[in-house]
Amino acid sequence: MARVRNKKKKVFMKPVVKKNQPSVDHITGNKIPKSFVFSRGKLPGPLRQLQMDLRKLMLPHTALNLKEKKRNNLKDFLNVAGPMGVTHFLILSKTATAPFLRVGRTPQGPTLTFKINEYSLAVDIAQSQLRPRCPQDLFKNPPLIVLSGFGTGDQHLKLTTIMFQNIFPAIDINTVKLSSCQRIVLLNYNKDTKLIDFRHYSIRLQPVGVSHRIRKIVQNHQVPDLRNLQDVSDFVTKAGYGSESEADDETATVTLASDLGRINKASTKSAVKLQEIGPRMTLQLIKIEEGLCSGGVIFSEYGNSDGKKKQDKEDTDENEEDMDEDEEDIEEDPEGEAED
């Protein structure tokens, strides 16, 4: 009798291919800017948390879980930035006098150096609010950048405006959808103090003419407690309609073209509200260099040449110290890397 041979079926496993983020905007056709946020030198705990807040602010086109080593220098980050399509560096540092933030374009600059006069972390902003709001899906899309007070007169202000406009993806305000743009970054320049107020807000909508309690019922699916009321109308009239000033302002309302959530319906008016989510900073522009953390000084806040030479000498010493260190690979968490 012939022996029956059991043939094992071969199982073909489909390789898991990680979907890369697009490198070109499908609307504007421009290259999507990507960023690295890292530090130079040792930072105290609060500045380390500010670094994480800035990484979260720059989502989704940034390396959220970028791992740094003590021996990594600027050249190491540049070697990795090219293949990954990283266009900007945000570098935090701390001296004996104050913390600083450098914003540079790779690979050839320019670089803007800001002194951080004051800052508040995202957790501090949340603790100061009665009802903090920061849903997880808030960071799926890049924020909208708004610049105020910079003007067009001074060259250093023009360069600052161009840098911040290029660090975020270009968004056409006429075609932007509120469902996709849920955050806004506001930079306001004060000509008197020469300081820049840096704010980060979330955008939310509330229907006009609907009481707070009715919104809670629709959103949370909770049955209200009516035991102490004579009639259901008492529940509605107790909260009032349009009690918040933003809803009464015509400039703060929009007519929706499509449904957004359960209570914001198409063809109805909704009030646009901003809620700060942090971080918050007060920046002072100190210097603009032609290259990436090096090169000729285009602008310096120091009025005399001695101040410029002193500042240039400090930067040169720091760059030479970086370049003398041995190169090490920069580790990157696959889940948080900035991909092409």
Secondary structure, 3 states (H helix, E strand, C coil): CCCCCCCCCCCCCCCCCCCCCCCECCCCCCECCCEEEEECCCCCHHHHHHHHHHHHHCCCCECCCECCCCCCCHHHHHHHHHHHCCCEEEEEEECCCCEEEEEEECCCCCEEEEEEEEEECHHHHHHCCCCCCCCHHHHCCCCEEEEECCCCCCHHHHHHHHHHHHHCCCCCCCCCCCCCCCEEEEEEEECCCCEEEEEEEEEEEEECCCCHHHHHHHHHCCCCCCCCCCCHHHHHHHHCCCCCHHHHCHHHEEECCCCECCCECCCCEEEEEEEECCCEEEEEEEEEECCCCCCCEEEECCCCHHHHHHHHHHHHHHHHHHHHCCCCCCCECCCCCCCC
